[in-house]
Amino acid sequence: MNNQIALVITSISNPENKVLQDFAKKTTQYGYDYIIAGDEKSPADFFIKGCTFLSLKKQLDSGFSLAKILPTKHYARKNLGYLEAMRRGANIIVETDDDNYPKDSFWAKREAYVQAGLYSNEGWLN
């Protein structure tokens, strides 16, 4: 399976934010799609090369009915970034914040599946 990976962030920072800039470089290097969901305080002219910025207007015009019912000034707007990533073909979505530099392991190869054990006993299992 050819995994398409998207990085989704929500941010009200300006495009000069060093973390957002670094993510643009890394997502380009690793071939990830890079989506930022903005909010009311996001700069109207937000632009980072290699990044898709979803302004509130773009969110409302996206065709996702969720866009009209999500509160503004809220982390939940990231859900529109997830939906956009899926619409663009991502089958793996990773997310983080605009104020955290990830460890190198964040960029390790990812798989679209997880190997898990099979339990056959009845009853409660955590």
Long-range contacts (C-beta under 8 A, 24 or more apart in sequence): 1-91, 1-112, 3-91, 3-92, 3-110, 3-111, 3-112, 4-33, 4-88, 4-89, 4-90, 4-91, 4-92, 5-30, 5-31, 5-32, 5-33, 5-90, 5-92, 5-93, 5-94, 5-110, 6-32, 6-33, 6-34, 6-35, 6-85, 6-88, 6-90, 6-92, 6-93, 6-94, 7-32, 7-33, 7-34, 7-35, 7-93, 7-94, 7-95, 7-96, 8-35, 8-36, 8-37, 8-78, 8-81, 8-82, 8-84, 8-85, 8-93, 8-94, 8-95, 9-35, 9-36, 9-37, 9-78, 9-81, 9-95, 9-96, 9-97, 9-98, 10-36, 10-37, 10-38, 10-39, 10-75, 10-77, 10-78, 10-81, 10-98, 11-36, 11-37, 11-38, 11-42, 11-98, 12-38, 12-39, 12-40, 12-41, 12-42, 13-42, 13-98, 14-43, 14-46, 15-43, 15-46, 15-47, 15-48, 17-98, 19-98, 19-99, 19-100, 19-101, 20-48, 20-51, 20-98, 21-48, 22-101, 23-51, 23-96, 24-48, 24-49, 24-50, 24-51, 25-50, 26-107, 27-51, 30-107, 32-94, 33-85, 33-88, 33-90, 35-81, 35-84, 35-85, 36-81, 36-98, 37-77, 37-78, 37-80, 37-81, 37-84, 38-77, 39-72, 39-73, 39-74, 39-77, 40-72, 40-73, 41-73, 52-84, 54-80, 54-81, 54-84
